[in-house]
Amino acid sequence: MRSLKDTQFSILELAPVRDDKTIQFSLHHALELAQRAEKLGYARFWLAEHHNMDGIASSATAVLLSYILANTQTLKVGSGGIMLPNHAPLVVAEQFGTLATLYPDRIELGLGRAPGTDQTTMRALRRGRQETEDQFPQDVLEILHYFKEPEPQQRIVATPGQGTHVPVWLLGSSLFSAQLAARLGLPYSFASHFAPRMLGQAIQLYRDNFQPSEYLDRPYVSMGVPTVVAATDEEAQFLATSAYQRVLGLMRGQSLKLKAPVASMDGLWSPAEKMSVDNFYAMGQIGSPATVKAGLEQLLSRYEVDEFIFTCDVYDTEKRLQNFDYLMQLK
């Protein structure tokens, strides 16, 4: 059985915005976390694309990635992910090809099939482009083509991009991307940090149907895990109330800015809302290092993934950094 020591640890950052701080503070904190991740030895540091959400500052994902890359030295940095329905494949290839040219062997491209926003914002992003999620497989193939060596007489060449061989991952919270990742022989990351329901089924489908490729000779699975690790279980549960309030805001269509932790969630949510938040955080690991280590070992025993990619919504900036210190101490 795989052990924590043999499992890659990574970070998925959404550049959370606190209710008492500026967006600039959030972007600077994202870099601080990336620099800490590099020092601690995390495998990769990914940024997620979301739009029209006041509590998430990573909307211009490629731009923020360049800021992270310019101020770190060795850390693998990437998107988790670029939401492909919002972008023309050539533009994505050129952006990430540029990053790969400036920072060789450090950039990765995770691709998502959903828009990562609401319908109105999605229309604003597309500006009339009539693309659907059904076009996702074709768009992925187009991007893969742009990263390969150019073919003779190739009419459209991604410049920069062509020949950079940027590693591409597929991300998903359903079975669709699992099937596509298996067919194309690409690494697969499941978004169980917010949509854990189909995790086991998706992983099994991916492994059962995986076809070795020029990119990968065997299946490689990463799973998202929300975390709040603190010195004691009690402190972690207290700090986690910021995350609970954030999800509650998402469900109610309210602000997603991080709020200070509270002594109790009683009176802040209904029983039905509490159940929904619990389902959202079904894979969440909240507690002391010993508690979280036991929880991660249980996840590893059940799903046998190759990698955990951790999220963390903690209000206090230093305690948020400490969360990732504690996690790396578990290996």
Secondary structure as UniProt FT lines:
FT   HELIX           4..6
FT   STRAND          8..13
FT   TURN            19..20
FT   HELIX           23..40
FT   STRAND          44..47
FT   TURN            54..55
FT   HELIX           61..70
FT   STRAND          76..83
FT   HELIX           84..86
FT   HELIX           89..102
FT   TURN            104..106
FT   STRAND          107..112
FT   HELIX           119..126
FT   TURN            127..128
FT   HELIX           133..135
FT   HELIX           136..147
FT   TURN            152..153
FT   TURN            159..163
FT   STRAND          168..172
FT   HELIX           176..184
FT   STRAND          188..190
FT   TURN            192..194
FT   TURN            197..198
FT   HELIX           199..209
FT   STRAND          221..229
FT   HELIX           233..239
FT   HELIX           241..252
FT   TURN            267..268
FT   HELIX           271..280
FT   TURN            281..283
FT   STRAND          285..287
FT   HELIX           289..303
FT   STRAND          307..311
FT   HELIX           317..329
//
